[in-house]
Each structure stands twice: as structure tokens, then as C-alpha cells.
Amino acid sequence: MTRPPFAPLLTLGLIGLLLGSVPAQALEGDASAPIQVTADRLDLDDRAGTAVYTGDVDIRQGSMQLTGARVEIQRNDQGQLTRATATGERAYIEQKPAPDEPLVRGWGRTIIYHVAERRIELIDRAELHQGGDTFDGGYLEYFLDRRVVQARADAEGVEERQRVRMTLEPEQQDGQ
């Protein structure tokens, strides 16, 4: 079976997309876990550097998962993955950063993962859960390495203003 020229780059790129280059930011076994992609359709344009999956797309590797009705993956001229965009009524992303940390889960009508910056944008009906903490709004931006969340009520291209809401769980004291 022959693979299209884009396939090795896509496979290597997905590893970078899903896990980034810093092993401490994900479970150690994630980097060596197989990548599993399911979708109804794939449109691949090697010259443009894009792969577009449509139809109940589910991409998984280890503890990382990205889902949506449509997922577009883009790479630059050097073949490096630059961005993944998932769209749908409730696109979804999750990752377990470390064995002793809770799962990070995010939803939105659009999710954009900027690979080099290790930054996730959750747009329109955006929601992010980190352990017991939750963030909601029109636009959420999450920086994976710094674990910083920025939230806004408005997002470009979103007609309805969605107020920012946040729920923070108090830290547990030893012995409680």
C-alpha cells in the first residue's frame, strides 16, 4: 500500500499537534502512542499543505483528543504543522497534562490550536474545565505551557455576546 507524500508529514505533524515538543506537558506514553483518526472524508492538498477531515472527526493519541464536524490541519513550507482548526456545534479538545494533574477539557463551535505557540483558542460558546475550575464565554484563550486562561464576552464573527463566567474551586488544605 502506498501512502500519499503528505502522509509521513501528517503523521509526524499530528504528534507535534497533539503533544507539542515538551514531554513534561503530556503523559510520557503519549508521544509513542499510535495516532488514530476517524472521519467520513479526507481531502488532502499536499501543495497547499492542508488536510481537511469531515464527518464526525475524532483524532486521538494517548491522553489527547480533538473532535469536530470538520478538522483542518495546516503545515508550512517546511512541512511543519502550524495549526489545527476544529469546527462543529460542539468541537472538543482534551489532554491529561501529567499523571498527577486533572484532565483539561475544552469546547467551542471553533477550536484553533496554534502548534508553535502551544496556544488554544475556544470560540463561540467557549468552555474550559481544569479540574474543578470552569471558564465560559464567547472567547477563551488557553496557553498550555503557562496554563494561563484569558476570556472575553465577545469574539470576532460571533453575533451573540456571551458573558464571561468563572467558577474556581478552593484549594484543599492538608488534613481536610
QUICOR-V487435 format. One record per pair of residues at least 12 apart in sequence whose ideal C-beta (glycine too) atoms are under 10 Angstrom apart, sorted by sequence separation. I is the first residue (numbers start at 1). J is the second residue. If there is no record, write none. Layout:
# QUICOR-V487435
i | j
I | J
I | J
This chain:
# QUICOR-V487435
i | j
18 | 30
19 | 31
41 | 53
42 | 54
56 | 68
57 | 69
59 | 71
72 | 84
73 | 85
93 | 105
94 | 106
108 | 120
110 | 122
111 | 123
125 | 137
126 | 138
128 | 140
130 | 142
137 | 149
139 | 151
140 | 152
151 | 163
152 | 164
153 | 165
18 | 31
39 | 52
40 | 53
41 | 54
42 | 55
53 | 66
56 | 69
57 | 70
58 | 71
71 | 84
72 | 85
73 | 86
92 | 105
93 | 106
94 | 107
108 | 121
109 | 122
110 | 123
122 | 135
124 | 137
125 | 138
126 | 139
127 | 140
128 | 141
137 | 150
138 | 151
139 | 152
151 | 164
19 | 33
37 | 51
39 | 53
40 | 54
41 | 55
54 | 68
55 | 69
56 | 70
57 | 71
59 | 73
71 | 85
72 | 86
92 | 106
93 | 107
106 | 120
108 | 122
109 | 123
110 | 124
122 | 136
123 | 137
124 | 138
126 | 140
128 | 142
135 | 149
137 | 151
138 | 152
139 | 153
150 | 164
151 | 165
15 | 30
16 | 31
18 | 33
38 | 53
39 | 54
40 | 55
42 | 57
53 | 68
54 | 69
55 | 70
57 | 72
70 | 85
71 | 86
72 | 87
91 | 106
92 | 107
93 | 108
106 | 121
107 | 122
108 | 123
109 | 124
110 | 125
111 | 126
122 | 137
123 | 138
124 | 139
126 | 141
135 | 150
136 | 151
137 | 152
138 | 153
139 | 154
140 | 155
151 | 166
15 | 31
37 | 53
39 | 55
40 | 56
41 | 57
53 | 69
54 | 70
68 | 84
70 | 86
71 | 87
91 | 107
92 | 108
104 | 120
106 | 122
108 | 124
109 | 125
110 | 126
122 | 138
123 | 139
126 | 142
133 | 149
135 | 151
137 | 153
138 | 154
139 | 155
15 | 32
18 | 35
38 | 55
39 | 56
40 | 57
53 | 70
54 | 71
68 | 85
69 | 86
70 | 87
71 | 88
90 | 107
91 | 108
107 | 124
108 | 125
109 | 126
122 | 139
123 | 140
130 | 147
137 | 154
138 | 155
139 | 156
149 | 166
15 | 33
17 | 35
38 | 56
39 | 57
52 | 70
53 | 71
54 | 72
66 | 84
68 | 86
69 | 87
70 | 88
89 | 107
90 | 108
91 | 109
93 | 111
107 | 125
108 | 126
121 | 139
122 | 140
123 | 141
137 | 155
138 | 156
38 | 57
39 | 58
52 | 71
53 | 72
66 | 85
67 | 86
68 | 87
69 | 88
88 | 107
90 | 109
91 | 110
92 | 111
107 | 126
108 | 127
121 | 140
122 | 141
130 | 149
139 | 158
15 | 35
37 | 57
38 | 58
39 | 59
51 | 71
52 | 72
53 | 73
66 | 86
68 | 88
69 | 89
71 | 91
88 | 108
89 | 109
91 | 111
93 | 113
106 | 126
107 | 127
108 | 128
120 | 140
121 | 141
122 | 142
138 | 158
14 | 35
37 | 58
38 | 59
51 | 72
52 | 73
67 | 88
68 | 89
69 | 90
70 | 91
87 | 108
88 | 109
90 | 111
91 | 112
106 | 127
107 | 128
120 | 141
121 | 142
128 | 149
138 | 159
13 | 35
36 | 58
37 | 59
38 | 60
50 | 72
51 | 73
52 | 74
68 | 90
69 | 91
86 | 108
87 | 109
88 | 110
105 | 127
106 | 128
107 | 129
119 | 141
120 | 142
138 | 160
11 | 34
12 | 35
14 | 37
36 | 59
37 | 60
50 | 73
51 | 74
67 | 90
68 | 91
86 | 109
87 | 110
88 | 111
105 | 128
106 | 129
119 | 142
120 | 143
128 | 151
138 | 161
139 | 162
11 | 35
35 | 59
36 | 60
37 | 61
49 | 73
50 | 74
51 | 75
67 | 91
68 | 92
86 | 110
87 | 111
104 | 128
105 | 129
106 | 130
118 | 142
119 | 143
120 | 144
137 | 161
138 | 162
140 | 164
10 | 35
35 | 60
36 | 61
49 | 74
50 | 75
59 | 84
66 | 91
67 | 92
68 | 93
85 | 110
86 | 111
87 | 112
95 | 120
104 | 129
105 | 130
118 | 143
119 | 144
126 | 151
137 | 162
138 | 163
139 | 164
11 | 37
34 | 60
35 | 61
48 | 74
49 | 75
66 | 92
67 | 93
85 | 111
86 | 112
103 | 129
104 | 130
117 | 143
118 | 144
119 | 145
126 | 152
136 | 162
137 | 163
138 | 164
10 | 37
33 | 60
34 | 61
35 | 62
48 | 75
49 | 76
59 | 86
65 | 92
66 | 93
67 | 94
84 | 111
85 | 112
86 | 113
93 | 120
102 | 129
103 | 130
104 | 131
114 | 141
117 | 144
118 | 145
119 | 146
122 | 149
136 | 163
137 | 164
33 | 61
34 | 62
39 | 67
49 | 77
65 | 93
66 | 94
84 | 112
85 | 113
102 | 130
103 | 131
117 | 145
118 | 146
136 | 164
137 | 165
32 | 61
33 | 62
35 | 64
36 | 65
37 | 66
38 | 67
39 | 68
40 | 69
41 | 70
43 | 72
44 | 73
46 | 75
49 | 78
57 | 86
64 | 93
65 | 94
66 | 95
83 | 112
84 | 113
85 | 114
93 | 122
101 | 130
102 | 131
105 | 134
106 | 135
107 | 136
108 | 137
110 | 139
111 | 140
112 | 141
113 | 142
114 | 143
119 | 148
120 | 149
121 | 150
122 | 151
126 | 155
135 | 164
136 | 165
137 | 166
31 | 61
32 | 62
33 | 63
39 | 69
49 | 79
51 | 81
57 | 87
64 | 94
65 | 95
83 | 113
84 | 114
92 | 122
101 | 131
102 | 132
108 | 138
114 | 144
125 | 155
135 | 165
136 | 166
30 | 61
31 | 62
33 | 64
39 | 70
49 | 80
57 | 88
63 | 94
64 | 95
82 | 113
83 | 114
84 | 115
91 | 122
102 | 133
108 | 139
113 | 144
119 | 150
124 | 155
134 | 165
135 | 166
136 | 167
10 | 42
30 | 62
39 | 71
49 | 81
56 | 88
63 | 95
64 | 96
81 | 113
82 | 114
83 | 115
91 | 123
108 | 140
123 | 155
124 | 156
126 | 158
134 | 166
135 | 167
29 | 62
30 | 63
46 | 79
49 | 82
50 | 83
51 | 84
52 | 85
53 | 86
54 | 87
62 | 95
63 | 96
82 | 115
83 | 116
91 | 124
97 | 130
107 | 140
122 | 155
123 | 156
124 | 157
125 | 158
133 | 166
134 | 167
135 | 168
10 | 44
28 | 62
29 | 63
30 | 64
37 | 71
54 | 88
57 | 91
58 | 92
59 | 93
60 | 94
61 | 95
62 | 96
63 | 97
81 | 115
82 | 116
83 | 117
91 | 125
106 | 140
121 | 155
123 | 157
124 | 158
133 | 167
134 | 168
26 | 61
27 | 62
63 | 98
80 | 115
81 | 116
82 | 117
90 | 125
92 | 127
93 | 128
94 | 129
123 | 158
124 | 159
125 | 160
132 | 167
133 | 168
134 | 169
10 | 46
13 | 49
26 | 62
27 | 63
37 | 73
63 | 99
80 | 116
84 | 120
85 | 121
87 | 123
89 | 125
106 | 142
124 | 160
126 | 162
132 | 168
133 | 169
7 | 44
9 | 46
14 | 51
26 | 63
27 | 64
87 | 124
90 | 127
125 | 162
131 | 168
132 | 169
4 | 42
6 | 44
13 | 51
26 | 64
65 | 103
83 | 121
85 | 123
104 | 142
124 | 162
126 | 164
127 | 165
128 | 166
129 | 167
130 | 168
131 | 169
132 | 170
5 | 44
6 | 45
7 | 46
10 | 49
76 | 115
130 | 169
4 | 44
6 | 46
9 | 49
63 | 103
64 | 104
65 | 105
66 | 106
67 | 107
68 | 108
69 | 109
70 | 110
71 | 111
72 | 112
73 | 113
75 | 115
76 | 116
104 | 144
132 | 172
5 | 46
6 | 47
10 | 51
18 | 59
63 | 104
68 | 109
74 | 115
4 | 46
5 | 47
9 | 51
17 | 59
18 | 60
19 | 61
68 | 110
71 | 113
73 | 115
6 | 49
18 | 61
19 | 62
68 | 111
104 | 147
106 | 149
6 | 50
7 | 51
17 | 61
18 | 62
19 | 63
20 | 64
67 | 111
6 | 51
14 | 59
18 | 63
19 | 64
66 | 111
110 | 155
15 | 61
18 | 64
101 | 147
109 | 155
4 | 51
14 | 61
15 | 62
17 | 64
18 | 65
66 | 113
97 | 144
108 | 155
110 | 157
18 | 66
97 | 145
109 | 157
110 | 158
15 | 64
17 | 66
93 | 142
95 | 144
109 | 158
14 | 64
97 | 147
108 | 158
14 | 66
66 | 120
17 | 73
17 | 75
14 | 73
16 | 75
13 | 73
13 | 74
13 | 75
10 | 73
12 | 75
18 | 81
16 | 80
17 | 81
10 | 75
16 | 81
17 | 82
30 | 95
9 | 75
13 | 79
15 | 81
16 | 82
17 | 83
18 | 84
30 | 96
6 | 73
12 | 79
13 | 80
14 | 81
17 | 84
12 | 80
13 | 81
27 | 95
6 | 75
9 | 78
10 | 79
12 | 81
13 | 82
26 | 95
27 | 96
9 | 79
14 | 84
25 | 95
26 | 96
27 | 97
28 | 98
29 | 99
8 | 79
9 | 80
10 | 81
13 | 84
26 | 97
27 | 98
28 | 99
9 | 81
25 | 97
26 | 98
27 | 99
6 | 79
24 | 97
25 | 98
5 | 79
24 | 98
27 | 101
18 | 93
20 | 95
19 | 95
18 | 95
20 | 113
25 | 118
21 | 115
18 | 113
20 | 115
21 | 116
17 | 113
20 | 116
22 | 118
18 | 115
20 | 117
21 | 118
17 | 115
20 | 118
16 | 115
19 | 118
16 | 116
13 | 115
26 | 144
25 | 144
25 | 145
24 | 145
22 | 144
25 | 147
22 | 145
20 | 144
20 | 145
